Amino acid sequence: MHVARFTRSPGAPVELGVVTPEGVAPFGGTLAALLGLEVDEIRRRCDAALAAVPGDRRLEIGSCTFLPPVEARMEVWAAGVTYERSRDERMRESAAAASVYDEVYAADRPEIFFKSVPWRVVCDGGPIGVRSDSAVDVPEPELALVVGASGQVVGYTVCNDVSSRSIEGENPLYLPQAKIYAGSCALAALIRPAWEIADPYALGIAISIEREGTRVYEAEGSTSQLHRRLDDLVSWLGREIAFPDGVVLSTGTSLVPDLPFSLRPGDVVRIDVDEVGKLESRVVDARELMAERDSSRSASAPSARGSGNRSTASKA
């Protein structure tokens, strides 16, 4: 099963539901409120929703528009240099400060940085951006943790932590500009409950990039290569900050294209995390996303629904 935010039609209220191959079983409340509960209670409510709505009475998956798995006061954070491959590539791109990444990899304190607010997050099928002032922009396929207000890992989803390698490579202090811009954060709509994943350290991760109908990059890795414990990352994130509506924490990547590969507008990026889900994104110029938002600002203000990039097809 998965848990997801969705609407039944354009302009309809946002609902929460349990998604299975048989369809969507709606249940009341919001994702933020659900993440305020303990994991055992969340599981009870999911089971109750499935029991209350038999398979033949559930909403058809194709009739639902799925939304990003963030809302209200939720935030998206990310961890870096959590895989050996990530450390090596950061050192390779940052000749002036290569030792910094080696030190971070070995340090007790992990690198954790802010990534996005809910209304900037794009969803399945939505656009991710590349910066006009960057020579090398790459996708970073990652397992993301959905963490409740109590600090418990409630579930898992897929993140594309889109990044500018050239900007970060110039100076580690440029990290915010390399990580936070229009179209830099994509999350799969569906959340796989934590109790359904037997071993989060044994999940395969795969990525492919298609350009003009040709596959120009593909790679596979596994969370077994993680250098840090997931609960340790969550613990460091929550040491001096509270997340009353929950938080998404992306856990870093082991799949980094060799230099000088860079994303281009028109590319299609596909990410697959075993047992968790899939995420597909199309690449555009980040300035186009800014222009689109500017043109629609007078029509409607940003809402808790996320960026408006929605998925109408589920990978349950």
Helices and strands as residue ranges (DSSP letters): E 2-7, E 15-20, E 23-27, H 31-34, H 39-52, G 55-57, G 61-63, E 65-67, E 75-80, H 84-93, G 95-97, H 98-106, E 111-116, G 118-120, E 127-130, E 137-138, E 141-147, E 153-161, E 163-164, H 165-170, G 172-174, H 175-179, E 185-187, E 192-193, G 194-196, E 204-211, E 214-222, G 223-225, H 230-237, E 247-250, E 268-273, E 277-285, H 286-296
